[in-house]
Amino acid sequence: MRNGHQQGERRRGREGGPSRGGAKTFRRGRVLAFLETLQVKRGTIADQLKKTEFQSIEQILIGELKAIDLVIDEYKNLFEIQEGETTASEASMEQEIKEENKNEEH
């Protein structure tokens, strides 16, 4: 025992009970944050594909893009993330991409 607590008791108290959401809510937030990181990386690779200075490694970038898409899909399936379940910054990033695509079409 340390500080009058049996091993493990202290952690349960800090994580919170079912009334506060606790660790499960915290972990879900981290899962979504990591998904957002993957999507930012995907966006960076997609942007590089559009630039002429990356023409020499175009096939490598295409392979990386396919690989990260696969990881994102598997991640969403593993953690049961629905399409509408996004963080605020991911939603704003998606909006920016849509606006860029509209500008490119005109």
C-alpha positions as CSV (number, residue, x, y, z in Angstrom):
1,M,0.0,0.0,0.0
2,R,1.1,3.5,-0.8
3,N,-0.5,6.6,0.6
4,G,-3.2,4.5,2.2
5,H,-4.4,3.1,-1.1
6,Q,-4.2,-0.4,-2.4
7,Q,-2.6,-0.7,-5.8
8,G,-5.1,0.2,-8.5
9,E,-7.5,2.1,-6.3
10,R,-5.9,5.4,-7.0
11,R,-6.2,5.0,-10.7
12,R,-9.9,4.1,-10.7
13,G,-10.6,7.3,-8.7
14,R,-8.8,9.5,-11.2
15,E,-10.3,8.0,-14.3
16,G,-13.8,8.8,-13.1
17,G,-16.9,6.8,-12.9
18,P,-19.6,6.2,-15.4
19,S,-21.4,9.4,-14.5
20,R,-18.5,11.6,-15.8
21,G,-17.6,9.6,-18.9
22,G,-14.0,9.2,-17.6
23,A,-11.4,7.2,-19.3
24,K,-13.6,5.9,-22.1
25,T,-14.5,9.4,-23.3
26,F,-10.9,10.5,-23.0
27,R,-9.6,7.5,-25.0
28,R,-12.3,8.1,-27.7
29,G,-11.0,11.7,-28.0
30,R,-7.5,10.5,-28.4
31,V,-8.6,8.0,-31.1
32,L,-10.3,10.8,-33.0
33,A,-7.3,13.1,-32.6
34,F,-5.0,10.4,-34.0
35,L,-7.3,9.9,-36.9
36,E,-7.2,13.6,-37.6
37,T,-3.4,13.4,-37.6
38,L,-3.5,10.6,-40.2
39,Q,-5.9,12.6,-42.3
40,V,-3.6,15.7,-42.2
41,K,-0.7,13.5,-43.3
42,R,-2.9,12.1,-46.2
43,G,-3.7,15.7,-47.2
44,T,0.0,16.6,-47.2
45,I,0.8,13.6,-49.5
46,A,-2.1,14.5,-51.8
47,D,-0.8,18.1,-52.0
48,Q,2.6,16.9,-52.9
49,L,1.2,14.9,-55.8
50,K,-0.1,18.1,-57.3
51,K,3.3,19.8,-57.3
52,T,5.7,19.5,-60.2
53,E,8.8,19.3,-57.9
54,F,7.5,15.9,-56.7
55,Q,7.1,14.5,-60.2
56,S,10.2,12.3,-59.9
57,I,8.7,10.5,-56.9
58,E,5.1,10.4,-58.1
59,Q,4.8,6.6,-57.9
60,I,6.1,6.6,-54.4
61,L,3.6,9.2,-53.3
62,I,0.8,7.3,-55.0
63,G,1.8,4.2,-53.0
64,E,2.0,6.2,-49.8
65,L,-1.4,7.6,-50.4
66,K,-2.9,4.2,-51.0
67,A,-1.2,2.9,-47.9
68,I,-2.4,5.7,-45.6
69,D,-6.0,5.3,-47.1
70,L,-5.8,1.7,-46.1
71,V,-4.6,2.5,-42.6
72,I,-7.3,5.1,-42.2
73,D,-10.0,2.7,-43.3
74,E,-8.8,0.0,-41.0
75,Y,-8.5,2.4,-38.1
76,K,-12.1,3.6,-38.6
77,N,-13.3,0.0,-38.7
78,L,-11.3,-1.0,-35.7
79,F,-12.6,1.8,-33.5
80,E,-16.0,1.9,-35.1
81,I,-15.8,5.5,-36.2
82,Q,-18.8,6.7,-38.2
83,E,-18.4,9.0,-41.2
84,G,-20.2,11.9,-39.3
85,E,-18.0,11.5,-36.2
86,T,-15.2,14.1,-36.8
87,T,-13.4,16.7,-34.8
88,A,-13.9,20.4,-35.4
89,S,-10.6,20.9,-37.1
90,E,-11.1,17.9,-39.3
91,A,-14.5,19.3,-40.4
92,S,-12.9,22.7,-41.2
93,M,-10.1,21.0,-43.1
94,E,-12.7,19.1,-45.2
95,Q,-14.5,22.4,-45.9
96,E,-11.3,24.0,-47.1
97,I,-10.6,21.0,-49.4
98,K,-14.2,21.3,-50.9
99,E,-13.7,25.1,-51.4
100,E,-10.3,24.5,-53.1
101,N,-11.9,21.9,-55.4
102,K,-14.7,24.3,-56.4
103,N,-12.1,27.0,-57.2
104,E,-10.1,24.6,-59.3
105,E,-13.2,23.6,-61.3
106,H,-14.0,27.2,-62.3
